[in-house]
């Protein structure tokens, strides 16, 4: 299918795009934390995939290659968002919860902490914890050394921990009220 799409077969590409879209949309949504921005990044990525598909050397690696293109589109989107000052939206919690308000505060704190991460750190965290990729697979997907993956994951965890601890620290007015 990939080889047919590389030769310009639009139907073959449509099948590949349809097959990849759900996974790529989930990845973009996790990185960008905004449905509209994720849709835009997916569209940009699909256009880049179509344009660059003839240069793909290993048709079997289309998933990792497409994910790399999508992560770059997400990074571009985050850079644009930071420049334009657009506000990121909270994601609804996935799965069934008995009490809809249970854990909202923690999710909100985690969301704010996640928003402080750079695009590179977000990508590694999402690929590792949400896509369950190994460090070697993340390195292959992002086309970076495994040591860089380890480093980004380490610094992302540390930044999340610092942000969450700062969020949990009592403010001066809270201390005075006690």
C-alpha positions as CSV (number, residue, x, y, z in Angstrom):
1,X,0.0,0.0,0.0
2,X,2.8,2.4,0.9
3,X,4.7,1.7,-2.2
4,X,1.6,2.3,-4.3
5,X,1.1,5.6,-2.5
6,X,4.7,6.5,-3.1
7,X,4.0,6.1,-6.8
8,X,1.2,8.7,-6.6
9,X,-1.8,6.4,-6.0
10,X,-4.3,8.7,-4.2
11,X,-6.6,5.9,-3.1
12,X,-3.6,4.1,-1.5
13,X,-2.6,7.2,0.3
14,X,-6.2,7.8,1.5
15,X,-6.2,4.3,3.0
16,X,-2.9,4.9,4.7
17,X,-4.1,8.4,6.0
18,X,-7.3,6.9,7.3
19,X,-5.4,4.1,9.1
20,X,-2.9,6.5,10.7
21,X,-5.3,9.4,11.5
22,X,-6.8,8.1,14.7
23,X,-3.4,7.3,16.2
24,X,-1.8,10.5,15.0
25,X,-4.8,12.6,16.3
26,X,-4.5,11.0,19.7
27,X,-0.8,11.8,19.8
28,X,-1.3,15.4,18.6
29,X,-4.1,15.9,21.2
30,X,-1.9,14.7,24.0
31,X,1.0,16.9,23.0
32,X,-1.0,20.1,22.2
33,X,-3.8,19.7,24.8
34,X,-6.2,21.5,22.4
35,X,-8.5,19.7,20.0
36,X,-8.5,22.4,17.3
37,X,-4.7,22.8,17.4
38,X,-4.4,19.0,17.2
39,X,-6.6,18.9,14.1
40,X,-4.6,21.6,12.5
41,X,-1.3,19.8,13.3
42,X,-2.7,16.6,11.9
43,X,-3.7,18.3,8.7
44,X,-0.3,19.8,8.3
45,X,1.3,16.5,9.0
46,X,-0.8,14.6,6.5
47,X,0.1,17.2,3.8
48,X,3.8,16.8,4.7
49,X,3.5,13.0,4.6
50,X,1.9,13.1,1.2
51,X,4.6,15.5,-0.1
52,X,7.5,13.6,1.4
53,X,6.2,10.0,0.9
54,X,8.2,9.4,-2.2
55,X,11.4,9.9,-0.2
56,X,10.5,7.3,2.5
57,X,13.2,4.6,2.2
58,X,11.6,2.0,4.5
59,X,7.9,1.6,3.7
60,X,7.5,-0.7,6.8
61,X,8.6,2.2,9.0
62,X,5.7,4.5,7.9
63,X,4.2,4.6,11.4
64,X,7.3,5.9,13.1
65,X,8.0,8.2,10.2
66,X,4.5,9.7,10.3
67,X,4.7,10.1,14.0
68,X,8.0,12.1,13.7
69,X,6.4,14.4,11.1
70,X,3.4,14.9,13.4
71,X,5.5,15.7,16.4
72,X,7.4,18.3,14.3
73,X,4.0,19.8,13.3
74,X,3.0,19.9,17.0
75,X,6.2,21.6,17.9
76,X,5.6,24.2,15.2
77,X,2.1,24.7,16.5
78,X,3.3,25.2,20.1
79,X,5.9,27.7,18.9
80,X,3.1,29.6,17.1
81,X,0.9,29.3,20.1
82,X,3.5,30.8,22.4
83,X,4.1,33.7,20.0
84,X,0.4,34.4,19.6
85,X,-0.5,33.9,23.2
86,X,-3.4,31.4,22.5
87,X,-4.7,29.7,25.6
88,X,-4.6,25.9,25.8
89,X,-7.7,24.1,26.9
90,X,-8.1,21.3,29.5
91,X,-8.7,17.9,28.2
92,X,-11.7,16.0,29.6
93,X,-10.7,12.9,31.6
94,X,-10.9,9.7,29.6
95,X,-12.8,6.7,30.9
96,X,-15.6,6.3,33.3
97,X,-15.5,8.0,36.7
98,X,-18.1,7.6,39.4
99,X,-17.9,11.2,40.6
100,X,-17.2,13.6,37.8
101,X,-15.7,16.1,40.2
102,X,-13.3,13.6,41.8
103,X,-9.7,14.3,40.9
104,X,-10.5,17.5,39.1
105,X,-8.1,19.6,41.1
106,X,-5.3,17.1,40.6
107,X,-6.0,16.9,36.8
108,X,-6.0,20.7,36.7
109,X,-2.7,20.9,38.5
110,X,-1.2,18.3,36.2
111,X,-2.5,20.1,33.2
112,X,-0.9,23.4,34.3
113,X,2.4,21.6,35.1
114,X,2.3,19.8,31.7
115,X,1.7,23.2,30.0
116,X,5.0,24.4,31.3
117,X,7.0,21.8,29.4
118,X,8.7,22.5,26.1
119,X,7.4,20.9,23.0
120,X,10.4,18.5,23.0
121,X,9.7,17.4,26.5
122,X,6.0,17.1,25.9
123,X,6.6,14.8,22.9
124,X,8.9,12.5,24.8
125,X,6.4,12.3,27.8
126,X,3.5,11.6,25.6
127,X,5.3,9.0,23.5
128,X,6.6,7.2,26.6
129,X,3.6,7.4,29.0
130,X,0.6,7.6,26.6
131,X,1.8,5.6,23.6
132,X,3.9,3.2,25.8
133,X,6.9,3.4,23.5
134,X,10.3,2.2,24.7
135,X,13.1,4.7,24.9
136,X,14.6,3.1,21.8
137,X,11.3,3.4,19.9
138,X,11.0,7.1,20.9
139,X,14.5,7.7,19.7
140,X,13.7,6.1,16.4
141,X,10.4,8.0,16.1
142,X,11.9,11.4,16.8
143,X,15.2,10.6,15.0
144,X,17.3,11.6,18.1
145,X,19.8,9.6,20.1
146,X,18.5,7.5,22.9
147,X,20.6,9.5,25.4
148,X,18.7,12.6,24.3
149,X,15.4,10.8,25.0
150,X,16.6,9.8,28.5
151,X,17.7,13.4,29.1
152,X,14.5,14.9,27.9
153,X,12.4,12.4,29.9
154,X,14.5,13.1,33.0
155,X,14.2,16.9,32.7
156,X,10.5,16.7,31.9
157,X,9.8,14.6,35.0
158,X,11.8,17.0,37.1
159,X,10.0,20.0,35.7
160,X,6.6,18.4,36.3
161,X,7.6,17.5,39.9
162,X,8.8,21.1,40.5
163,X,5.7,22.6,39.0
164,X,3.4,20.3,41.0
165,X,5.3,21.0,44.2
166,X,5.1,24.7,43.6
167,X,1.4,24.3,43.0
168,X,1.0,22.4,46.3
169,X,3.1,24.8,48.4
170,X,0.9,27.0,50.7
171,X,0.8,30.7,49.8
172,X,1.5,33.4,52.3
173,X,-2.2,34.2,52.8
174,X,-2.8,30.5,53.5
175,X,-0.1,30.4,56.1
176,X,-1.4,33.5,57.8
177,X,-5.0,32.1,57.9
178,X,-3.8,29.1,60.0
